[in-house]
Amino acid sequence: MTVADRLAARRDQVGRGILYMIASTVMFAGGNAVVKWEVAIYPVGEVAFFRALFAFGTVALMILPRAGWGVLRTHKHREHLQRGLSQFGSMMCWFLAVRVLSLGSATAIGFAAPLFTTLLSIVVLKEEVGIHRWSALIIGFIGVLIITRPGAGTMNIGVLFGIANAVLISTVAIAIRRMSVSESTETLTLYQMTTITMCSAGLLPLGFAPPHWIDLLLLALAGIGNGVAQFWWTRSLAIAPPSAVVPFNYLSLVWATILGFAIWGDRPGESLLFGSVIVVASGLYILWRETMVRRRRLPAAAAP
């Protein structure tokens, strides 16, 4: 199958890809709401462990029966460990951020990740970035400043953890971009979940309270939902062009804002709404520019 044939096949499944992406945002938002609820009651490490454990079990049940144990074969154990540790650090920063911030604010700051990914692509991957993406990068960071309002006495520890989460997520994106040349999505996902679960288990001695069965059920649902959402998100990108489905990922901010208001009564302020629009717009523009660059390079890559 030629490159053109593969692209045509992906275009034919854009509708399904969009549905997978939208469904994943709903699952992610619901799971994040459960996490915010539970970290107010139980130690963060305990919440992280139970969610990671159930997510790992879900992902394993989805992948191993179909792909077999051979999916674990790799020569990049160190890279998988490094990426898993970055993902674990990102998750912990997110948990600590959402413990302090509203669900909408934490989610909005997290959407700064594509900006940091672009910045790290320049530094780490030595990618050439023109004036258009530099402009989007600067405008996007202005949006982050509007959301966090560092001069208004709101630069609390939650904001710092939220920014750290966005930075670490960007390092994970860079690692995936490098490793996906030789590693399958299934391999990347299983090693990631294994590392996160083991690291989370290491936090249990620092604080553990026997969970009520209802809370344990909620954490199980959050973990299962996270695993399913990861699968749907990956599936969306596998069957449709990123430029068609990634914009729908920003619906997570809508669901987070709705859940934050419905459960905790968090009303989004003007700075959150205005800053979120700027961050989302700059992220979409960067995605559009990257898509245009790839399309220009495609004919050369497809040439015999």
PyMOL commands that set and color helices and strands:
alter all, ss='L'
color gray80, all
select helices_A, chain A and resi 3-12+14-39+44-67+69-72+77-100+103-110+113-123+131-148+157-179+185-201+204-206+213-239+242-264+270-302
alter helices_A, ss='H'
color red, helices_A
deselect
rebuild
show_as cartoon
